[in-house]
Amino acid sequence: MQTLDILNPYNLQVLTFILLNSILAISIYITLSTGQLSLGHAGFMSIGAFTASILTKQADMPLFIAIIIGGLVAGLIALLIGAPTLKLHGLYLAIATLGFGEVIRVILLNMEITNGALGLTGLQSIGNYLYDFEKAMGLKAQTFGISVMQMKSLSTFVFMLLLFAFVLFLTLRLNRSRLGRAFEAIKADETAARAMGLQVGYYKMLAFVIGSILAGVCGGLFAHITTTITPDDFNYHKVVEILSYAVIGGSEVVWGPLFGALILTALPEVLRGLAEYKMLMYGLIMVGVMAFRPHGLIGADTFQKLFKRRRGKSTDKDAKGGV
């Protein structure tokens, strides 16, 4: 009975969206790692979503290749707009990137190829794509004693889990690399980093483009998980949601945005009766975090304090045992 509950397509879809939003949280974390407050991730996500959807629906391109191309197109657009906008700082950069996202949304609303406000429907499902591949290998739902719907949902979840693990692994490696240390130095003090000989503009552009590519890939994944997208899926509310992952969870370490994505994705499902008040809940949580934990729920010193407490307790136990 418990196994059936775990393999319930609805539960698997919620877990899948937690993983998708976790990758999205990593994308905003990478951008913020150089101190850039970008509000354009929803715009880059929409570019990736519509690019991948048009390629699979109208050009009949293989699904995962289309998603990768969608991410690369988002990265290319980020490269083009990054040159003028990354010269801005703080709120000026935030307003410029927010304006970019709105411009993209309006363009998509008025393009014939995107079907305007109606968007694109009947997109190829990642679950269907993976299940066709599994059937070709002789793996069918009946073999595991589950329904076809459960098999498709489970396949999508496992794929997203592996993708998330891969992206997280690369991000942790990035943080420990020379590139990650350069990002950290720029975030701490841009003037000092420039005085040390770092090419600040290059590193800021690189972080911006990497974050945008990830957001574009997430857009393509979102489109082919839901199989229906409209330009309004990537409006101002999406901007607030993405930024909330880092603001609430914390942006000092990668675990902060991941924790924020987990909380903010799972909470509306737990409180499903209050789903229409989702943005109100986000606002209240933000106010609370800003009042009591301005740097987010998880900071750079969170784990250090936790380990110190554990060491302290173990030392006390050893001392008592010795006595």
Secondary structure as GFF3:
##gff-version 3
##sequence-region A 1 323
A	DSSP	alpha_helix	2	6	.	.	.	ID=ss1
A	DSSP	alpha_helix	9	32	.	.	.	ID=ss2
A	DSSP	alpha_helix	41	57	.	.	.	ID=ss3
A	DSSP	alpha_helix	63	85	.	.	.	ID=ss4
A	DSSP	alpha_helix	90	109	.	.	.	ID=ss5
A	DSSP	three_ten_helix	116	118	.	.	.	ID=ss6
A	DSSP	alpha_helix	126	136	.	.	.	ID=ss7
A	DSSP	three_ten_helix	141	144	.	.	.	ID=ss8
A	DSSP	alpha_helix	148	176	.	.	.	ID=ss9
A	DSSP	alpha_helix	178	188	.	.	.	ID=ss10
A	DSSP	alpha_helix	190	195	.	.	.	ID=ss11
A	DSSP	alpha_helix	200	226	.	.	.	ID=ss12
A	DSSP	three_ten_helix	231	234	.	.	.	ID=ss13
A	DSSP	alpha_helix	236	249	.	.	.	ID=ss14
A	DSSP	alpha_helix	255	270	.	.	.	ID=ss15
A	DSSP	three_ten_helix	272	277	.	.	.	ID=ss16
A	DSSP	alpha_helix	278	292	.	.	.	ID=ss17
A	DSSP	alpha_helix	302	322	.	.	.	ID=ss18
###
